[in-house]
Amino acid sequence: MSVTDTLTRRTDFPGLAGGWHYLDSAATAQKPQAVIDAMSAALGKDYATVHRGVYARSANMTLAFEAARRTVAQFIGGREEELVFTRGATEAINLIARCWPKKGRVLLSVLEHHSNIVPWQLNGWQVDVCPLTADGRIDLDAAEAMLTPEHEMVALAHVSNVLGSVLDVSRAAELAHRVGAKLLVDGCQAAPRLKVDVAALDCDFYAFSAHKVYGPTGIGALWGRADLLDAMPPYQGGGAMIDKVTFERTTFAPPPQRFEAGTPAITEAVAFAAACDYVSAIGLDRIHAHETALVAQCRALLGARNDVTLYGPEDSAGIVSFMMDGVHPHDLGTILDEEGVAIRAGHHCAQPLMEHLGVPATARASFGLYSDETDLAALVRGIERTKRIFG
Ligand code: PMP
């Protein structure tokens, strides 16, 4: 069976109209009509504020907002009282880096996105860096040797946004817990392509962004164990996060509201849930199988060329990073754009990983549930044309 036969949902996505070959889903995914419709209704006929209205429209919107929290939590196997809406994965990681009561040592890895490096630095953590295996996975044997009882936190990407390598989260959790540390998983690239069950993975925090799971920008989620969230002070101050305010003393609401100061991203939350529903209806197992087939085909097509270097393991999830000999990824990306093919070229917010790979940038093709063989064929045509231009 061809890749195209297993799953093709292009017509659900107005952003793909006109035959555009979108290979940048790891940056952000296109939106299905169901998400656009949910957002439009929430901004239109259903619009009202949440949590304070005495009128029916607001009460209904509050129900929809809290139902969205439940849907998003269940999407990753969690419970609604453990699900904090944030602006995205970046804010979720910043929240933990800032609010975790003890800023001790944190173990990161070479392949982390800047959003899982800089927040720890900004908040005074002592950062240790776990190396990678030769094929680009986080080396958990090395992590085991590095971890000490001084480590408060281990924070690792579930799927690398550059290499597509997949972390063995359960083992990382076991290693972290053995020394008394907590495990925060950056699930940005995993949530759109792997079935996530935070209970089975045994992690302590899980962060991801709606816009990568076919939902809107401006919202994401931090899942955390109830007892851990409960022990943390607020992130920001304002409305909605309080219990009682006086000028002498303010007491705070329990989680998740404690971490959600101000009027929340109401319409985005409703659309986020619509995206989770859309993805769940297709099934992450199918999406994963589909993307795995595309990665295998892409790696075979590019790997057969003598002018392309591939990065990352064979079984990478939905993402293929590569370099064309003698062609800067930006030039490749520009020529591909003329062919109607969108890839990402650059450091992918992972400069330490680029340094490790010894390159300033890579070209990256990343897939979504709507990607198919025509995208791969267009990519190869564009690479051929680039080769002709660069001689
Ligand atoms: N971590 C990873 C692995 C990512 O790919 C990204 C987005 N490129 C982020 C974190 C940050 O996500 P956001 O910008 O949506 O907060």
Boltz pocket constraint, residues with backbone or C-beta under 6 A from the ligand:
constraints:
  - pocket:
      binder: B
      contacts: [[A, 26], [A, 27], [A, 87], [A, 88], [A, 89], [A, 90], [A, 91], [A, 113], [A, 115], [A, 116], [A, 157], [A, 159], [A, 160], [A, 161], [A, 186], [A, 188], [A, 189], [A, 209], [A, 348], [A, 349]]
      max_distance: 6.0
